[in-house]
Amino acid sequence: QVQLVESGGGLVQAGGSLRLSCAASGSIFSINTMGWYRQAPGKQRELVATSTRGGSTNYADSVRGRFTISRDNAKNTVYLRMDSLKLEDTAVYYCSLRTVVLNDYWGQGTQVTVSS
């Protein structure tokens, strides 16, 4: 069993910042990629940012330059710093984890709401 616990979501005004955290625990043998996805009402879940164990990162075009993903491998924790938030960033944000044997795990989601 692997558990992903997210925190840091909330309500923020446009232009503001938030920091999401996700800590993984349980039977984790070898984490490869950790990342964040989001799902807005009526839309499909989409990639926000990912980070591999080796340090490579990938961002959606819509957030590149505004969001920063980082991770602490010793703590099995990934972070998402979100700056210059826009109304369209409003969504439920999900933490994701993929092991080296391609097992995928998801967090329960944390709501981020950006108001005008």
C-alpha positions in Angstrom: 0.0 0.0 0.0 1.2 3.5 -0.9 -0.4 6.6 0.5 0.0 10.1 -0.9 -1.1 12.9 1.3 -1.5 16.4 -0.2 -1.7 19.7 1.6 -1.5 23.4 0.8 -4.6 24.0 -1.4 -7.0 26.8 -0.7 -8.5 30.1 -1.9 -6.2 32.8 -3.3 -6.7 35.9 -5.3 -5.5 36.1 -8.9 -1.8 37.0 -9.0 -1.2 35.3 -5.6 0.8 32.3 -4.7 0.3 28.9 -3.1 2.6 26.0 -2.3 1.3 22.4 -2.5 3.0 19.5 -0.8 2.6 15.8 -1.2 4.2 13.2 1.0 4.4 9.5 0.0 4.4 6.7 2.6 3.9 3.0 2.7 5.4 0.2 0.7 7.5 2.3 -1.6 10.4 0.4 -3.1 11.6 2.7 -5.8 10.0 6.0 -6.8 10.8 7.3 -10.2 8.5 10.1 -11.1 6.5 12.3 -8.8 4.3 15.1 -10.1 1.1 17.0 -10.2 -2.0 16.9 -12.3 -5.2 18.9 -12.1 -8.8 18.6 -13.1 -11.1 21.5 -13.6 -14.9 21.1 -13.6 -16.1 19.6 -16.8 -12.5 19.0 -18.1 -10.2 16.1 -18.3 -7.3 15.6 -15.9 -4.2 17.2 -17.3 -0.5 17.2 -16.5 0.8 20.2 -14.6 4.4 19.2 -13.8 6.5 16.2 -13.1 9.9 15.5 -11.7 12.1 12.4 -12.1 14.3 11.0 -9.4 17.3 12.2 -11.5 16.1 15.7 -11.4 14.5 16.2 -14.8 11.3 18.3 -14.8 8.5 18.8 -17.2 5.8 21.4 -17.2 2.6 22.1 -19.1 2.9 25.1 -21.4 0.2 26.8 -19.4 2.1 26.9 -16.2 5.8 27.1 -17.4 7.5 30.1 -15.9 4.8 30.4 -13.1 4.9 27.1 -11.4 8.0 25.3 -9.9 8.1 21.7 -9.0 10.7 20.4 -6.5 11.2 17.2 -4.5 12.9 15.9 -1.4 13.9 12.3 -2.2 14.9 11.6 1.3 11.4 12.5 2.5 9.5 11.1 -0.5 7.9 14.5 -0.8 7.1 16.6 -3.9 6.2 20.3 -3.8 4.5 22.6 -6.3 5.1 26.3 -5.9 2.5 28.3 -7.8 3.0 31.9 -8.5 1.1 34.5 -10.5 -2.0 32.4 -10.2 -4.8 32.9 -12.8 -8.5 32.2 -12.7 -8.0 29.3 -15.1 -5.7 27.6 -12.6 -8.7 26.8 -10.5 -8.9 23.0 -10.2 -8.5 20.0 -8.0 -4.8 19.2 -7.9 -3.7 15.6 -7.7 -0.3 14.3 -6.6 1.0 11.4 -8.6 3.8 8.9 -8.1 5.2 6.3 -10.5 7.6 3.6 -9.5 10.4 2.2 -11.6 8.2 -0.8 -12.3 5.5 1.5 -13.6 3.0 1.3 -10.7 1.0 4.5 -10.5 -0.5 6.0 -7.4 -2.6 9.1 -6.8 -3.4 11.4 -4.0 -7.0 12.3 -3.0 -6.7 15.7 -4.5 -6.6 19.2 -3.0 -8.8 22.1 -4.2 -7.1 25.3 -5.5 -9.5 28.2 -6.1 -8.3 31.4 -7.7 -10.7 34.4 -7.3 -10.8 37.7 -9.1 
